[in-house]
Amino acid sequence: MIHSDKITCNYLIKGVFMIEKVKNSLAPKLLA
């Protein structure tokens, strides 16, 4: 259980970083 929870947490962290990258790339276009 703990191992699978750790994997899920890693995927969530990666997902958050991906979303932040997308936001950072889109924000200038939306603001411009």
N, C-alpha and C positions, 0 to 999 in steps of 0.2 A: 504493500500500500504506500509506504513512504517513498519508495523508488518511483512509482508511477506518479505520485503527487509532485515529486521533484521535476520529472520530465514535463508535466503539465505546466509547472511554474516557469520552466525554461522557455516553453513555447509562448506563454503569455508575455514574458519579458521581451522575447524576440518580436512578437506582434506589436508591442508598444513601441519598440524602436523603429519598426517598419512604418507605423502610423506617423510617428514624429518626423521621419525622413520625408514622407509624402506631404505632410503639412508644411514642412520647411521649403519644399520644392514648389508647392502650389501657392503658398501665402504671397510671395512677391507678385505673382501673376494676378491674383485676386485684388491685391491692393493697388497695383499699377493702373 
